[in-house]
Amino acid sequence: MKKNNIWINVGLWVGLYLVWITLFRDRVFTVTRTLTVQFCYLLFVAANYYAQLRFAIPRLLNRKKYLAFALFLPAGIAVTALLRTPLAIWLQVRYFHPGFPPPDAAEVFRDSFLNISIWVIFLVAIRLVLEKIWFRQYVDNMEKERIRNELDFLKAQFNPHFLFNSINSIYGHIDRKNGKARTMLLSFSEMLRYQLYECDVDKIVIEKEIQYIRNYVALQQERKEDNLEVVVDIPDDVRGFTIAPLLLITFVENAFKYVSGYEDRENKVVVSLHREDDDRVIFRTYNTCDDGMVRVPMEQGGIGIANARRRLDLQYPGRHQLELTDGGGSYEVCLRLNVKPHVVESRYSR
């Protein structure tokens, strides 16, 4: 892309140079003189143009430093006109009119200043108009994308409401003697409500995230075989701070997804969350796994792990440490996270 931009810029300046010597050539001049004079002008015009484009516009005009921008423009042109003056006099005396008295320096400076000013202002104005058009197109595209996402979101709202109503209907038809099924359905409904209505924020109180994890673990325990041992070790002192929603659940899901299914050996999942100090917590998941079953997807990370890594990099830059340990017959995740204490202690109770 950079090479393409360079060649595009070179092509535009060459085109401008050809137009310049064609339209503004004095027929009295020789071709050599015309090419030389116009080429010198082109160099000083280009120097001013890029000074405006790379410095004055982004650092002065776009930052609303209008007075500085208004002073920088004529100052830059004056410097280049001043540099061109001795060069033009030297070319005139040495090559174009040898033996004649040199032209007046003030007149050369004046003509150089006017010519450079006209072209620089003209080119900068075109650039600003083009950037305005490009920016307007970008904003329009972003607005269309926002509207499309909002419509998709509104369309999707029908499904959750329908699902909640369906859950309530199913709950009402479950025999009261089947308390386990009714409890599972209520846990699922609470998890769904949490995902849909409480996780659209950057941070959420840890108590709600813990409750979500407990509900998920309870459902998974019912789905798995009876010989699966599940340990949830989360003391009551883990409270009073916020965390990115649905961050930890990714590792819990993987623990249950890849847990072993041995009939003659231990199958175990451990989920723990402890405070190391006021600003630091340590989260662990451990699961036994079948030989050769977990290594390939886990080493590659998987979509869930990759997303979790990305979220940690974005939301906890320099404030987390993630370790994944493949023990052959087991897999362990250890996440150390720096968290800021919550100002108002949550009243949420399990």
C-alpha positions in Angstrom: 0.0 0.0 0.0 2.8 2.4 0.9 4.6 1.7 -2.4 1.4 2.2 -4.3 0.8 5.6 -2.6 4.4 6.7 -3.4 3.9 5.9 -7.1 0.5 7.6 -7.1 2.1 10.7 -5.6 4.9 10.7 -8.1 2.5 10.3 -11.0 0.3 13.2 -9.8 3.4 15.5 -9.5 4.7 14.5 -12.9 1.2 15.1 -14.4 1.1 18.5 -12.7 4.5 19.4 -14.0 3.6 18.5 -17.6 0.4 20.6 -17.3 2.4 23.4 -15.8 5.0 23.7 -18.5 2.3 23.3 -21.2 -0.1 26.0 -20.0 2.3 28.5 -18.4 5.3 28.3 -20.8 6.5 31.7 -22.0 7.1 31.1 -25.8 10.1 33.5 -25.7 11.9 31.1 -23.3 13.8 28.1 -24.6 12.6 24.7 -23.7 15.5 24.2 -21.4 14.8 27.3 -19.5 11.1 26.6 -19.3 11.7 23.1 -17.9 14.2 24.3 -15.4 12.2 27.2 -14.0 9.0 25.3 -13.7 10.8 22.3 -12.1 12.3 24.6 -9.5 8.8 26.0 -8.8 7.5 22.4 -8.5 10.1 21.5 -5.9 9.2 24.4 -3.6 5.4 23.9 -4.1 5.7 20.2 -3.3 7.8 21.0 -0.1 5.1 23.4 1.1 2.3 21.0 0.2 3.7 18.1 2.2 4.6 20.4 5.1 0.9 21.4 5.2 -0.3 17.8 4.7 2.0 16.1 7.2 2.3 18.7 9.9 0.1 21.8 9.7 -3.2 20.1 8.9 -3.1 17.2 11.4 -1.3 19.0 14.2 -2.7 22.5 13.9 -5.9 22.7 11.8 -7.4 19.4 13.0 -6.6 20.4 16.6 -8.4 23.7 16.2 -5.2 25.8 16.4 -6.4 28.1 13.7 -4.1 31.0 14.4 -1.0 28.8 14.4 -2.2 27.2 11.1 -2.9 30.7 9.6 0.6 31.8 10.5 2.4 28.6 9.5 1.0 28.7 5.9 2.5 32.1 4.8 5.6 31.5 6.9 6.4 28.2 5.1 5.8 29.9 1.7 8.0 32.8 2.6 10.8 30.5 3.6 10.7 28.6 0.3 10.3 31.8 -1.7 13.4 33.1 0.1 15.3 30.0 -0.8 14.2 30.2 -4.4 15.3 33.8 -4.8 19.1 33.3 -4.9 18.6 30.1 -7.0 16.5 32.0 -9.6 19.1 34.9 -9.7 22.0 32.4 -10.1 20.2 30.6 -13.0 19.4 33.9 -14.7 22.9 35.3 -14.5 24.8 32.0 -15.1 22.7 30.3 -17.8 19.8 32.3 -19.2 21.1 35.9 -19.6 24.9 35.8 -19.0 26.4 39.3 -19.2 23.2 41.0 -18.2 22.7 42.6 -14.8 21.0 40.3 -12.2 17.2 40.8 -11.6 16.0 42.6 -8.6 16.0 40.3 -5.6 12.8 41.8 -4.2 10.9 41.3 -7.4 12.0 37.7 -7.7 11.0 37.1 -4.0 7.6 38.7 -4.6 6.9 36.7 -7.8 8.1 33.5 -6.1 5.9 34.1 -3.1 2.8 34.8 -5.2 3.2 31.9 -7.5 4.0 29.4 -4.7 1.1 30.7 -2.6 -1.4 30.3 -5.4 -0.4 26.7 -6.1 0.0 25.6 -2.5 -3.4 27.1 -1.5 -5.0 25.5 -4.6 -3.6 22.1 -3.9 -4.3 22.1 -0.2 -7.8 23.2 -0.8 -8.4 20.3 -3.2 -6.9 17.9 -0.6 -9.2 19.2 2.2 -12.2 18.9 -0.1 -11.3 15.3 -1.0 -10.7 14.4 2.7 -14.1 15.9 3.6 -15.7 13.8 0.9 -13.9 10.7 2.1 -14.7 11.4 5.7 -18.4 11.9 4.9 -18.5 8.6 3.0 -16.8 6.9 6.0 -19.4 8.4 8.4 -22.3 7.4 6.2 -21.0 3.8 6.0 -20.6 3.7 9.8 -24.1 5.1 10.3 -25.5 2.5 7.9 -23.6 -0.2 9.8 -24.9 1.1 13.1 -28.5 1.1 11.9 -28.1 -2.4 10.5 -26.7 -3.7 13.8 -29.4 -1.9 15.8 -32.1 -3.5 13.6 -30.5 -6.9 14.0 -30.4 -6.4 17.7 -34.1 -5.4 17.8 -35.0 -8.4 15.6 -33.1 -10.6 18.0 -35.1 -9.4 21.0 -38.1 -11.3 19.9 -36.4 -14.6 20.4 -35.3 -14.1 24.0 -38.8 -13.0 25.1 -40.3 -15.9 23.3 -37.8 -18.2 24.9 -38.6 -16.9 28.4 -42.3 -17.4 27.8 -41.6 -20.9 26.6 -39.5 -21.7 29.6 -42.2 -20.5 31.9 -44.8 -22.7 30.1 -42.5 -25.7 30.3 -41.8 -25.1 34.0 -45.6 -25.0 34.6 -46.0 -28.4 33.0 -43.3 -30.2 34.9 -44.6 -32.3 37.7 -43.9 -30.8 41.1 -42.5 -34.1 42.2 -39.7 -33.7 39.7 -37.9 -31.0 41.6 -34.6 -31.6 39.9 -36.0 -30.7 36.5 -37.7 -27.6 37.8 -34.5 -26.5 39.5 -32.5 -27.0 36.4 -34.9 -25.0 34.3 -34.9 -22.2 36.7 -31.1 -22.1 36.8 -31.0 -22.1 33.0 -33.6 -19.2 32.9 -31.5 -17.2 35.3 -28.3 -17.8 33.3 -30.1 -16.7 30.1 -31.5 -13.6 31.7 -28.0 -12.7 33.0 -26.4 -13.1 29.6 -29.1 -11.1 27.8 -29.8 -8.2 30.2 -26.8 -7.7 32.5 -23.7 -8.4 30.5 -23.9 -5.4 28.1 -21.5 -3.5 30.3 -17.7 -3.3 30.6 -17.6 -4.4 34.2 -20.0 -6.2 36.5 -19.8 -7.1 40.3 -18.0 -10.4 40.9 -20.9 -11.8 43.0 -23.1 -12.0 39.9 -20.4 -13.6 37.8 -19.9 -16.2 40.6 -23.6 -17.0 40.7 -23.6 -17.5 36.9 -20.6 -19.9 37.2 -22.4 -21.8 40.0 -25.5 -22.1 37.9 -23.5 -23.3 34.9 -21.6 -25.9 37.0 -24.9 -27.2 38.5 -26.4 -27.7 35.1 -23.2 -29.5 33.8 -23.2 -31.8 36.8 -26.7 -33.0 35.9 -25.7 -33.6 32.3 -22.5 -35.5 33.1 -22.1 -39.1 34.4 -22.5 -39.9 38.0 -18.8 -40.7 38.4 -17.8 -37.1 37.7 -16.5 -35.2 40.8 -17.0 -31.5 40.7 -15.4 -29.1 43.2 -16.3 -25.4 43.4 -14.0 -23.6 45.7 -15.0 -19.9 46.0 -14.8 -18.4 49.5 -17.3 -15.8 50.7 -14.5 -13.2 50.9 -14.4 -13.0 47.1 -16.6 -10.0 46.7 -16.5 -6.2 46.5 -14.9 -5.7 43.1 -15.9 -5.7 39.5 -14.8 -7.9 36.6 -15.4 -8.1 32.8 -18.6 -10.1 32.4 -18.5 -13.7 31.1 -14.7 -13.7 31.1 -14.1 -16.6 33.5 -16.9 -18.8 32.2 -14.9 -19.6 29.0 -12.3 -21.6 31.0 -15.1 -23.4 33.0 -16.8 -24.4 29.8 -13.6 -25.9 28.4 -13.0 -27.8 31.6 -16.4 -29.5 31.3 -16.0 -29.9 27.5 -12.8 -31.8 27.7 -13.2 -33.6 31.0 -12.4 -37.3 30.9 -15.0 -40.0 30.7 -13.2 -42.9 32.3 -15.2 -45.7 33.9 -12.4 -47.1 36.0 -10.5 -43.9 36.9 -11.2 -40.5 38.5 -13.0 -37.9 36.4 -12.8 -34.5 38.1 -13.4 -30.8 37.5 -12.2 -28.1 39.9 -13.1 -24.5 39.8 -11.6 -22.1 42.3 -11.4 -18.3 42.8 -9.4 -16.8 45.6 -8.2 -13.4 46.6 -4.4 -13.0 46.9 -4.8 -9.5 48.2 -7.1 -6.5 47.9 -6.2 -5.9 44.2 -5.4 -9.4 43.0 -7.4 -12.6 42.5 -6.3 -16.0 41.2 -8.7 -18.1 39.2 -8.1 -21.8 38.4 -9.8 -24.6 36.6 -8.6 -28.1 36.5 -10.0 -31.2 34.7 -8.9 -34.7 34.0 -8.8 -35.5 30.4 -8.5 -38.5 28.1 -5.1 -39.1 26.7 -4.6 -37.3 23.3 -8.1 -35.8 23.4 -7.4 -32.3 24.8 -3.9 -31.5 23.6 -4.6 -30.7 20.0 -7.5 -28.2 20.5 -6.0 -26.8 23.7 -2.6 -26.2 22.2 -4.1 -24.4 19.3 -6.2 -22.5 21.8 -9.6 -22.9 20.3 -12.0 -20.0 19.5 -13.0 -19.6 23.2 -9.5 -19.5 24.6 -8.3 -17.2 21.8 -11.2 -14.8 22.5 -10.5 -14.9 26.2 -6.8 -14.0 25.5 -7.9 -11.2 23.3 -10.3 -9.8 25.9 -7.6 -10.0 28.6 -5.2 -8.1 26.4 -7.8 -5.4 25.7 -9.4 -5.1 29.1 -6.5 -6.0 31.4 -3.4 -4.9 29.6 -0.4 -5.5 31.8 -2.7 -6.6 34.6 -3.1 -10.3 34.0 -1.1 -13.5 33.8 -2.6 -16.5 32.1 -1.0 -20.0 32.3 -2.2 -23.1 30.5 -0.7 -26.4 31.7 -1.2 -29.7 29.9 -0.3 -32.4 32.4 -0.9 -35.3 30.0 -3.9 -36.8 31.9 -5.1 -33.4 33.1 -5.4 -29.8 32.1 -5.1 -26.7 34.3 -5.8 -23.0 33.7 -4.4 -20.4 36.1 -5.3 -16.8 35.7 -4.0 -14.1 38.0 -5.9 -10.9 37.6 -5.4 -7.4 39.0 -8.8 -5.9 39.9 -9.8 -2.7 41.5 -12.0 -2.8 44.6 -15.6 -1.9 44.0 -16.5 1.5 45.6 -19.9 0.4 46.9 -20.1 -3.2 48.2 -22.6 -5.2 46.3 -25.8 -6.3 48.1 -26.3 -9.2 45.7 -26.7 -12.4 47.7 -26.6 -15.9 46.5 
